[in-house]
């Protein structure tokens, strides 16, 4: 990741984060150091992505209880990736 594209201290909201483009964007933002708020209609894939981001980028992640139409996860980087 190029230093000029770092997003440390910034927050990004990603809708449709559990699949396809939304998941890809979430990975890129996590790599850049952004704090993420992820939303999706299905909780299981969103939880899997949150776990992946924790493992791969050292992010802290929390998942509030799923709602009827939206699942959410808050991702906060614990440290900048190497």
HUBELTA-V410646 format. One record per residue. RES is the residue in three letters. SS is DSSP state (helix for helix, strand for strand, loop for the rest). PHI is phi in whole degrees, 0 to 359 (999 if undefined). PSI is psi as a letter, one per 40 degrees, with the letter a starting at -180 (none if undefined). Layout:
RES|SS|PHI|PSI + RES|SS|PHI|PSI
//
This chain:
UNK|loop|999|h + UNK|loop|289|h + UNK|helix|302|d + UNK|helix|290|e + UNK|helix|258|e + UNK|loop|296|i + UNK|loop|238|f + UNK|loop|304|h + UNK|loop|80|e + UNK|loop|254|i + UNK|strand|242|h + UNK|strand|234|h + UNK|strand|258|h + UNK|strand|243|h + UNK|strand|264|i + UNK|loop|65|f + UNK|loop|285|e + UNK|loop|280|e + UNK|loop|213|i + UNK|helix|49|b + UNK|helix|298|d + UNK|helix|300|d + UNK|helix|293|d + UNK|helix|296|d + UNK|helix|296|d + UNK|helix|299|d + UNK|helix|297|d + UNK|helix|295|d + UNK|helix|294|d + UNK|helix|296|d + UNK|helix|299|d + UNK|loop|281|e + UNK|loop|95|e + UNK|loop|288|i + UNK|strand|278|h + UNK|strand|246|i + UNK|strand|244|h + UNK|strand|255|h + UNK|strand|228|i + UNK|strand|197|i + UNK|loop|278|d + UNK|loop|241|h + UNK|helix|285|d + UNK|helix|299|d + UNK|helix|295|d + UNK|helix|293|d + UNK|helix|297|d + UNK|helix|296|d + UNK|helix|294|d + UNK|helix|302|d + UNK|helix|296|d + UNK|helix|300|d + UNK|helix|294|d + UNK|helix|299|d + UNK|helix|291|d + UNK|helix|280|d + UNK|helix|244|e + UNK|loop|68|f + UNK|strand|277|i + UNK|strand|273|h + UNK|strand|228|i + UNK|strand|227|i + UNK|loop|239|h + UNK|loop|292|i + UNK|loop|304|h + UNK|loop|299|i + UNK|loop|261|i + UNK|loop|303|d + UNK|loop|247|e + UNK|loop|224|h + UNK|strand|255|i + UNK|strand|225|i + UNK|strand|219|h + UNK|strand|255|h + UNK|strand|245|h + UNK|strand|234|h + UNK|strand|297|h + UNK|loop|275|d + UNK|loop|199|i + UNK|loop|294|h + UNK|loop|297|i + UNK|loop|297|none
//
